[in-house]
Each structure stands twice: as C-alpha cells, then as structure tokens.
Amino acid sequence: MRLIASAAVLAAGALLTACATMGAGGGSAPSFDAARLSEHVRVLSDDSFEGRGIATPAEDKVVRYLSEQYAAAGFQPGGENGGWTQAVTLNRFTASNIRAGFSAGGETIPVTQGQQMVISTRLPGRHVHLMNKPLVFVGYGIDAPERQWNDFKDVDVRGKIIVVLVNDADFEQPELNTFGGRAMTYYGRWTYKYEEAARKGAAGVIIVHETAPASYGWATVNNSWSGPQFDIVRQNAAAERVAMESWIQRDLAVDLFRRAGQDFDALKVAARSRDFRPVELTGVTFNGMFDVATNQVTTHNVIARLPGTTHPDETILYTGHWDHIGMGEPDAEGDRIFNGAVDNATGTAGLIELARAFGAAPRPERSIVMISFTAEESGLLGSEYYAANPIYPLETTVGGFNIDSMNVYGRVTRYGITGYGQSDLDERIGALVEGQGRTIQPDANPASGGYFRSDHFPLAKRGVPMTYGGSTGDFRDEPIAAREANRSEYGRSRYHQAADEWSPDWDLSGQIEDLQVLYGAGSALANSRDWPQWKPGSEFGAARATSAAQRR
C-alpha cells in the first residue's frame, strides 16, 4: 500500500491539527505525533505478532505491549483484580475433514471448502452429519413482528437447511422503506440470520454471497470463516446455534435454483415483499459431514484507567479491538500472516496515543477508561463479554467512542458517523469537526451495516451512548488521485487479507485530525455534568431510561 506523501504534507497536516482549537468545551487540542502512531502500527502488525490471533502465543505479546504503553501514558491497570486484563472465556470450534456437496436429479455436485462454499460451526460437538437434507429458500430469513414481516410464515424448517440472501429487502429496492431504506438493519447481518435459524430449529444455514449487499468480496468470506470460529460459552447452545453456518458463491446458488426449477433472480425480487412465502428447492438436497474439535480458550480484553478527580465513578470509554485473523492459508504470494495493520492496529495505536494525551493533561473530573477488546473478528465477542460483565457499571458509563480502521491516506473534507441520528453525541462531535473546517457525513455507507459490525454495538444495545466514525469524503491535499486509488484498493484487495500491512509511506495527518475530535469530545464530557442522550426513536433509548435514577 504505497502512497507517495511528501514530508511537507505530513508536517503541514501535523502542524495544523496540533494547533487547532477544538472549542465546545474541549480546550486546545493536544499534539499527536504521526511517527509515534506509525511505530505502534508497525510493531503490532509485524510478522512476529502472527496476525494477532486470539488465544495464541501472539496474544501474550499484544497484552504486554499494550499494558506497557498504557502505563507509560500515565494510566493505571483497569482490569480484574488490579490487573491490566479481563479474562474472556470462549469456545473455539475447528471444523476439519469437510466433505460436502449437493444432489439434484441423480447427479452429485461436490463443493470444495473455500472455493464454492465455506462451512463452519459454533455448536459444541465432535461431528456434524447432515445427509439428504432438503433446502428451503426463505428470502432474507427475517422474522420481524414490529415491521409486520415474516419470511418463514407457517412453514416448518426444523431439521432442514435454509438458504438466505445477504442484507435485508431494502438494499435492492430502498424505496420500499420496509427496513428504513438502504441502511442495513440488524436483520441484514449474518449474525442475525444464524440466530433466527436456530430459533426456528433449522439444521443449517446457507447464505448466498453477493459482493454488493455483503459489502465485501468472496476472499473476505473465505478468510473470515475458513479457520477456527469462536463463541461465548452458552448454557444452551443447541437452542442458539445451528449445526452448520455456511456461505456459497452466487453462481452455485443460481445453478441449484435452476436444477430445482426456480429462477434465482425472480425469487430475489419476490423476497422483497411481505407476501413472500418460503420456497422448497424441490429435488435438491445437501449432504455434508465434518469433524469438529471443540475446546475452551481464554483470551483477554486489555483495560486501562485514569481515575477522575471529583466523579471517579463516572466513566468515559474509548474502545477498539486489538485482535485480527491470525494465520491462514497462503495467498498468491505465499503470505499466510494476516497482519491487520489498518484493521485494527491503527485504532489500537489511536487508543494508546489518546491515553498519552489524557495522561499529559490536567486530570479530568470523570474517569477515562481505554478498552482494547479481544475477539472482535470472531463476532464482537470481547465487547459482548464486557458489556454483559462490565467492570465499570454501564448505568454510570457516560458514553463512549469506538475506533476501528483509521485513515492512513491523508486529510479529507468530512467526518463520517456510522449510525448517525442515534444520539446527541453526533452534535458534540459535529461542533469539533466544523472547527477543523470539515463537515459531518451521516453514515457514508449505511447499506454495509457498519453500526452492527464493530465493538460499540454490544454497549449501545444495552443503552450506553456510543459513537463510531472517522475520516471520509474528498482528499484535501495532492496527490489526490493516488490517495483515492490507495483508499479504494484497500477495500478491494487488502481488507481481511494478508496484504493489510504497514507502510512507511502512509500519511497520518487525517488520522490525527480524527484523534483530536475524539479527544476534544471526550475531554469536554469528562469535565462536565452532561449525560449524552439517545434521540427519540432510537431503539436503544429504552434500555438507558431504566437506569436514569442512577445518574445524577
């Protein structure tokens, strides 16, 4: 990821942001050093960290590095028992000896793991046997009573394999406005589709991959789900997980529908209606078997705290995940280490340097807590665990700022807020962004479902006002074409792939502007008696309202 960036551009960006006045009660912005940020990313994404896989020897190196850096910034251990960490116990599932295929009209259609299909499981057990299982197309696989929507109707899918589409119905036809237009709802996420299938008693789920509604290509699917899968330990996993979670390539789905006498594209259109009914793919069955190695592992959230002077029991959160995919199958260049430089060594570096800024400033009235979450890439499991087992009560957690995959391409014209319109944190951040001469862009790509795909979400759904955003828009400095090409190429060729590596040529001036916004907003809250509020209509307001009496 080579970006031609002159030293003059880097210096100008750093000087501009170091001298900017944040306003809105935030005081003067601190200086963030591009070289220091870059060095954190270089270290954390080095091959020796082996892609920062959870519950691997690499995790120990990450925990050690983060705790040392937080301590150097002036923060105290904020985890369990006076330490730097919170233990997160997970089940790890490794599928092997996968033999799978479809039968249609007496013909066998074999599939190869990672090519036509990706198969995984998060259901404890030693083996999965799914033989001669009928396939039922259930549209988007959604049952949403509040929207008068039920893709399952009265059809019994127990013991069957359901086939579902990515996203929700409004992606293809936003004017329907059944699910709020083009912006993905939680119903569009793969996590929801698997959960709903388990509630309906299905034996397995096949998601038909299409790049546009998924917002990522097949390589991302393969890299994310071919390796070991993780889940929190569940009391009744059989009620919450299906035996097979899988994806198939669109071309294979079209062929299977054709063999069943159905038109895939026509059924996609039909699935956009409340009147849609499930369609059995008559004459087509699935056969699959694989071994499952299930074992329990312990991974760790890293937590650092700067106690407040007058209201230490009230907490401002800054969060981001330290983990990445680890090691997988070699790519075309033979590289099997998924370094995760942008995703999310950049956000982790941002947390460290935010801690340094707070540690160097006058002590705030409220406490500042940095949480480097584990297992985000496994389904937001570290943040889900913390939100269910908070070390600092959620009722008196004032609000928070999540950081994931920061800008490494230079200064831009806008700051995008994912989930814009949810809370009044939008306006607090907006005032600071405008002070930099930029504007707010509400959810640059709402169809991708980003609001449900990062670590703020488990906290938000429990009522804690959380915001998640970052640089977007047009570049402000030359060479603009090169910057645009590099930004586009990351999403196309590097995201969740071995090529997500550190570059000495990155221009971090845009990242520095974003960090100053996040510092200013958090500092203002930490030195006030304000409690951010969810806006009318937010689905998270009710959870916050129940604990209102505990906030003074």
BELBEL-V110186 format. One record per residue. RES is the residue in one letter. D_FIRST is the distance of its C-alpha to the first C-alpha in Angstrom with 1 decimal. Layout:
BEGIN
res=[RES/RES]
d_first=[D_FIRST/D_FIRST]
END
This chain:
BEGIN
res=[M/R/L/I/A/S/A/A/V/L/A/A/G/A/L/L/T/A/C/A/T/M/G/A/G/G/G/S/A/P/S/F/D/A/A/R/L/S/E/H/V/R/V/L/S/D/D/S/F/E/G/R/G/I/A/T/P/A/E/D/K/V/V/R/Y/L/S/E/Q/Y/A/A/A/G/F/Q/P/G/G/E/N/G/G/W/T/Q/A/V/T/L/N/R/F/T/A/S/N/I/R/A/G/F/S/A/G/G/E/T/I/P/V/T/Q/G/Q/Q/M/V/I/S/T/R/L/P/G/R/H/V/H/L/M/N/K/P/L/V/F/V/G/Y/G/I/D/A/P/E/R/Q/W/N/D/F/K/D/V/D/V/R/G/K/I/I/V/V/L/V/N/D/A/D/F/E/Q/P/E/L/N/T/F/G/G/R/A/M/T/Y/Y/G/R/W/T/Y/K/Y/E/E/A/A/R/K/G/A/A/G/V/I/I/V/H/E/T/A/P/A/S/Y/G/W/A/T/V/N/N/S/W/S/G/P/Q/F/D/I/V/R/Q/N/A/A/A/E/R/V/A/M/E/S/W/I/Q/R/D/L/A/V/D/L/F/R/R/A/G/Q/D/F/D/A/L/K/V/A/A/R/S/R/D/F/R/P/V/E/L/T/G/V/T/F/N/G/M/F/D/V/A/T/N/Q/V/T/T/H/N/V/I/A/R/L/P/G/T/T/H/P/D/E/T/I/L/Y/T/G/H/W/D/H/I/G/M/G/E/P/D/A/E/G/D/R/I/F/N/G/A/V/D/N/A/T/G/T/A/G/L/I/E/L/A/R/A/F/G/A/A/P/R/P/E/R/S/I/V/M/I/S/F/T/A/E/E/S/G/L/L/G/S/E/Y/Y/A/A/N/P/I/Y/P/L/E/T/T/V/G/G/F/N/I/D/S/M/N/V/Y/G/R/V/T/R/Y/G/I/T/G/Y/G/Q/S/D/L/D/E/R/I/G/A/L/V/E/G/Q/G/R/T/I/Q/P/D/A/N/P/A/S/G/G/Y/F/R/S/D/H/F/P/L/A/K/R/G/V/P/M/T/Y/G/G/S/T/G/D/F/R/D/E/P/I/A/A/R/E/A/N/R/S/E/Y/G/R/S/R/Y/H/Q/A/A/D/E/W/S/P/D/W/D/L/S/G/Q/I/E/D/L/Q/V/L/Y/G/A/G/S/A/L/A/N/S/R/D/W/P/Q/W/K/P/G/S/E/F/G/A/A/R/A/T/S/A/A/Q/R/R]
d_first=[0.0/3.8/6.5/9.9/12.1/15.5/17.5/20.0/17.8/16.9/20.6/22.0/20.1/21.2/24.7/25.2/24.4/26.3/29.3/29.3/32.4/31.7/35.2/36.7/38.0/34.7/35.7/33.4/29.8/28.7/26.2/22.8/21.1/17.3/17.4/19.3/17.0/14.0/16.3/17.4/14.0/13.5/17.0/17.0/13.9/15.1/16.4/19.8/19.7/19.3/17.4/20.0/22.4/25.6/28.9/27.4/27.7/24.2/25.7/28.1/25.4/23.8/27.2/28.2/25.1/25.5/29.3/29.1/26.7/28.8/32.0/30.7/30.0/33.7/33.6/36.1/35.7/35.8/36.1/39.0/42.0/40.7/37.4/33.7/33.3/34.6/35.1/34.0/35.8/34.3/35.3/32.8/33.3/32.2/33.3/34.1/36.2/35.2/37.6/37.4/38.4/40.4/44.0/45.3/48.5/49.1/45.7/43.0/39.4/37.4/33.8/31.3/29.3/25.7/26.5/29.1/29.5/28.2/31.1/31.4/34.0/34.7/38.5/40.1/42.0/42.0/41.9/41.3/43.6/43.3/45.6/46.8/45.2/45.7/42.8/43.2/40.9/41.0/38.8/36.4/38.3/39.2/42.5/42.5/46.2/45.5/43.9/46.7/44.2/44.8/43.1/45.3/48.7/51.4/49.8/49.9/46.6/47.7/46.8/44.8/41.2/39.9/37.3/35.4/33.0/29.7/30.0/33.4/35.6/34.6/31.1/32.6/35.4/34.8/38.1/39.9/38.8/40.0/37.1/36.3/34.4/30.8/29.7/29.6/32.4/32.5/34.5/31.4/29.5/29.6/31.1/34.0/34.7/35.1/37.2/39.5/39.9/41.2/43.6/44.9/45.5/43.2/42.5/38.9/36.3/34.2/31.5/30.7/27.0/26.0/22.4/23.5/26.0/23.9/20.8/18.7/18.8/20.8/18.1/18.0/21.8/22.0/19.6/21.3/24.9/25.4/25.5/28.1/28.9/30.4/33.0/35.2/38.7/41.0/44.7/45.1/41.9/43.8/44.4/40.8/38.8/39.2/39.3/36.4/33.3/31.4/29.3/29.9/28.2/29.7/31.2/33.1/34.4/35.7/37.5/39.1/40.3/41.8/43.6/45.1/46.3/43.8/41.4/38.1/37.2/40.7/40.6/37.4/39.3/42.3/40.2/39.6/43.3/45.2/47.7/45.4/46.9/45.3/45.6/46.3/44.6/48.0/48.1/44.6/44.2/41.5/42.1/39.9/40.3/38.2/38.7/37.4/37.0/37.5/37.4/37.1/34.4/34.0/30.8/30.5/29.6/29.2/31.3/32.0/34.7/36.0/39.6/40.9/44.0/46.3/44.8/42.9/43.6/41.4/37.7/34.5/31.6/27.9/26.0/22.7/22.0/21.0/20.9/18.4/19.2/19.8/20.1/20.7/21.0/18.8/16.2/16.5/15.0/17.5/15.3/17.4/16.1/14.5/13.1/12.8/10.8/10.6/13.6/15.6/15.1/14.4/17.7/19.4/18.5/19.9/23.1/23.6/23.4/25.6/28.0/28.0/28.8/31.6/33.0/33.3/35.1/38.7/39.1/38.9/41.9/40.1/38.0/34.2/32.7/29.2/28.5/25.5/26.2/26.0/25.7/24.0/22.1/25.6/27.0/27.2/29.7/29.4/29.9/32.6/34.4/34.3/35.5/38.3/39.1/38.2/38.9/39.4/41.5/39.7/42.8/42.2/38.4/38.1/34.7/31.1/27.5/24.8/21.1/18.4/14.6/14.5/12.9/10.0/9.9/13.4/17.1/18.4/21.9/22.6/22.6/22.8/25.3/25.2/28.9/30.1/33.9/34.5/35.5/36.4/33.3/31.9/34.2/33.8/30.0/30.6/32.9/30.3/27.5/30.1/30.9/27.4/28.1/26.0/27.3/27.2/25.9/27.6/25.4/22.7/22.7/26.0/26.2/23.5/25.9/23.6/26.7/27.7/24.4/23.9/26.1/28.1/29.9/32.3/33.5/33.8/35.9/38.2/38.7/36.5/34.9/31.2/28.4/24.8/22.5/19.7/18.0/18.3/19.6/18.9/17.0/19.5/18.0/16.9/14.8/15.1/14.1/10.6/10.3/11.9/9.9/6.6/9.0/10.8/8.2/7.7/11.5/12.0/10.0/8.7/11.6/14.2/12.6/12.0/8.3/8.1/7.6/7.9/6.4/9.4/8.2/8.2/11.4/13.6/16.7/16.6/16.5/19.4/21.3/21.1/22.3/25.1/26.2/26.3/28.1/30.6/31.4/32.0/33.9/36.2/37.0/37.6/40.2/42.0/44.2/42.1/41.3/38.6/40.1/39.0/39.9/42.7/41.7/38.9/39.4/38.7/41.5/44.3/42.9/42.6/46.1/47.8/46.9/47.7/50.7/48.7/46.9/49.0]
END
